């Protein structure tokens, strides 16, 4: 997905998640730890680590809560919501 506007639109869909890389970047840009995100959602830190690694996906209620958090972070830190190609970093 190369169009930045489309990537932002995906973030705004109710339970659609950005790529694992963007998830992590949003969290880091906001200055949050995996433990803080996990506590807010009601899961273990390891779950957030796996979501950010792309190893697993959150289920139902957790997915909605995580997507909601990521949308809020993206609104607050829009530059972090844009995935860049490795050569752009």
Wavefront OBJ file of the C-alpha trace (Angstrom):
o trace
v 0.000 0.000 0.000
v 1.908 3.051 -1.208
v -0.715 5.808 -0.990
v -0.424 7.638 2.378
v -4.095 8.666 2.325
v -5.196 5.051 1.893
v -2.972 3.960 4.771
v -4.566 6.616 6.968
v -8.057 5.537 5.868
v -7.229 1.983 6.914
v -6.285 3.257 10.370
v -9.691 4.867 10.689
v -11.692 1.732 9.950
v -13.140 0.400 13.191
v -11.055 -2.721 13.734
v -8.525 -2.623 10.929
v -4.984 -2.582 12.212
v -1.971 -0.954 10.599
v 1.085 -3.033 9.840
v 3.035 -4.348 12.822
v 5.829 -1.878 12.068
v 3.428 1.086 12.215
v 1.851 -0.266 15.422
v 5.238 -0.244 17.092
v 6.165 3.162 15.672
v 2.943 4.722 16.956
v 3.573 3.321 20.424
v 7.190 4.455 20.497
v 6.372 7.921 19.180
v 3.788 8.307 21.940
v 6.406 7.291 24.507
v 4.443 4.252 25.655
v 5.844 0.911 26.720
v 4.393 -2.408 25.659
v 3.370 -2.917 29.282
v 1.415 0.341 29.331
v -0.430 -0.612 26.147
v -1.083 -4.096 27.506
v -2.454 -2.715 30.788
v -4.756 -0.305 28.930
v -6.173 -3.104 26.774
v -6.215 -5.749 29.507
v -3.707 -8.216 28.087
v -0.180 -9.322 28.922
v 2.831 -7.453 27.598
v 3.815 -10.501 25.569
v 0.568 -10.207 23.582
v 1.443 -6.651 22.540
v 4.975 -7.757 21.652
v 3.557 -10.503 19.431
v 1.084 -8.096 17.789
v 3.922 -5.669 17.019
v 6.056 -8.490 15.657
v 3.217 -9.691 13.443
v 3.378 -13.120 15.066
v -0.252 -13.010 16.221
v -3.321 -10.808 15.843
v -5.553 -9.608 18.669
v -8.963 -11.242 18.975
v -12.350 -9.465 18.897
v -12.654 -7.155 21.891
v -8.908 -6.775 22.211
v -8.678 -5.995 18.500
v -11.292 -3.245 18.769
v -9.594 -1.749 21.823
v -6.149 -1.938 20.195
v -7.445 -0.429 16.941
v -9.089 2.362 18.944
v -5.827 3.105 20.747
v -3.864 3.085 17.492
v -6.377 5.447 15.830
v -6.015 7.874 18.732
v -2.222 7.659 18.553
v -2.298 8.154 14.775
v -4.456 11.256 15.186
v -2.027 12.635 17.754
v 1.113 11.599 15.832
v 0.159 11.455 12.129
v 3.756 11.216 10.905
v 4.224 7.972 12.836
v 1.221 6.438 11.048
v 2.941 6.562 7.671
v 4.931 3.488 6.784
v 8.114 4.315 4.970
v 10.148 2.095 2.738
v 13.418 0.971 4.385
v 15.457 3.304 2.147
v 13.394 6.318 3.299
v 14.369 6.010 6.961
l 1 2 3 4 5 6 7 8 9 10 11 12 13 14 15 16 17 18 19 20 21 22 23 24 25 26 27 28 29 30 31 32 33 34 35 36 37 38 39 40 41 42 43 44 45 46 47 48 49 50 51 52 53 54 55 56 57 58 59 60 61 62 63 64 65 66 67 68 69 70 71 72 73 74 75 76 77 78 79 80 81 82 83 84 85 86 87 88 89
